[in-house]
Structure formats: structure tokens, C-alpha cells
Amino acid sequence: MRIIVTNCNTTREMTDEIVRGAQATASPGTTVTGLTPAWGPASAEGWLDSYLSAAAVLDTLRTYDGPPYDAVVLAGFGEHGREGVRELVDVPVVDITEAAAHLACLLGRRYGVVTTLDRSRGQIEDSLETAGVARNCAAVVGTGLGVLDLADDPGRTESAFLSAAERARDAGAEVLVLGCAGMTGLQRTVGEKLGLPVVDGVAAAVRLAESLVALGLRTSRAGSYGKPLPKERRWGRP
């Protein structure tokens, strides 16, 4: 089985880190291939970045010419483009935001999301609402760290995560969700300290994608996710 994992930004080092985490979670025999958009934001933090990254990811998948793949994992927490990708490709598409939330709902009644900057909270809340799992979310809490700051100082990142996680727990969260693909791997170091299950969206999405492929399930073409209408579409400047 081959799974394509798309980074939502142009930072290749982050793509590499995401792929390492995804491959470590994947079943034997599953190959994970990472895609980095050729254009777009270096990190997705805010509405403008989110919409720009969505178009870039769609363009990356549209122009992909590598080996065939069985599923797509969208590794941008709270970012846009999920529904468009489901129209575009003919394989299951799993977004790390809804994948993590769905698994968290199996582990506790309410979950909390720990993310990067507070400015990303609105996008995450909207994404959870669209996915139908917002009512179980106790809180979306920011760490105050930018996406590209996460890998600079692991000790600082862990401390900021723990502080934000405590606020989410105080708000009623029984399960925690890593609210950024760049946080992949953090659940192993902080889960025991918090005394709560911690769900990594990349790992959750990879396992759910494998399950959909194994069950022979694909995106429904009846209604909302029907194939795009045939028409002229201009991508980028002529």
C-alpha cells in the first residue's frame, strides 16, 4: 500500500519529519511518500496562509506524476482544502484534523486541541465543526509558538505544550490532540506526564487511511463530493 502525505507548507524539513512519523506508524508493507508544495507559505498560520496552502496542495496533487497511490493524508491541522481534494482524487482522503478528533472521541467524552499560535484557533474550530466533531471539543488552546519554532528548542516546545495542555484539561478535556503536524512525536514524551491519552493526527490519519483502503472504501460520488464539473480551469498566471 502506498500513502501520499501532503505537507501544507513549503518547508521540506517539516515534510521529512512528518514522513518519518507517518512511516513509523504505518503497517508493514505500507510506503509513505511525502509531497511538499512548490509554492505557498513557509508555514500556515492564519486565514491567508490556509487558503493559499489549500490551493498549493491541490495543485501539487493535480500535477503529481509519481507512482500510483492508494490514499492521501492531508498533514495540515485545521487547514483548508480537504473537500476539494476529495473531489479531485479517486482514493480515500484523510485529514489529520478530523482523524485525530474522531479517534479522540473513542477515548473520552471530550477532547482538547493543543496547537501553535492563537490565531489558528478559528480555522481549527471551523474544521472540527465541518467534520461534525466540534461538540465534543472542550477547548482549542495555543502554545504561543510558531510552526517553524517547534523544532528549534524541544525543551521549550514540551514545556509550552504541557502548559497549554493543562489549560485544556482544566476546560474539561479528557483526551488531548496534537494540533499541528509539526508536533508529531510529542505524544510519546508528554503523554505520561499529563495522565491523559494524546492523539497525534498524522498517526491517526495514516492508520485510518490504511483501514479505508483495506476495506475497499472510497469517497462517495453521490452529491457533495461528485467529480468536478468539466470546464476550463486556469491554474496560476498564463
HELIX and SHEET records of a PDB file:
HELIX    1   1 ARG A   12  THR A   25  1                                  14    
HELIX    2   2 TRP A   47  ARG A   62  1                                  16    
HELIX    3   3 ARG A   82  LEU A   88  1                                   7    
HELIX    4   4 ILE A   96  CYS A  105  1                                  10    
HELIX    5   5 ASP A  118  SER A  120  5                                   3    
HELIX    6   6 ARG A  121  ALA A  131  1                                  11    
HELIX    7   7 ALA A  134  ASN A  136  5                                   3    
HELIX    8   8 VAL A  147  ASP A  149  5                                   3    
HELIX    9   9 PRO A  154  ASP A  170  1                                  17    
HELIX   10  10 ALA A  181  MET A  183  5                                   3    
HELIX   11  11 LEU A  186  LEU A  194  1                                   9    
HELIX   12  12 GLY A  201  ALA A  214  1                                  14    
SHEET    1   A 4 THR A  31  LEU A  35  0                                        
SHEET    2   A 4 ARG A   2  ASN A   7  1                                        
SHEET    3   A 4 ALA A  71  ALA A  75  1                                        
SHEET    4   A 4 VAL A  93  ASP A  95  1                                        
SHEET    1   B 4 CYS A 137  GLY A 142  0                                        
SHEET    2   B 4 TYR A 111  THR A 115  1                                        
SHEET    3   B 4 VAL A 175  LEU A 178  1                                        
SHEET    4   B 4 VAL A 198  ASP A 200  1                                        
END                                                                             
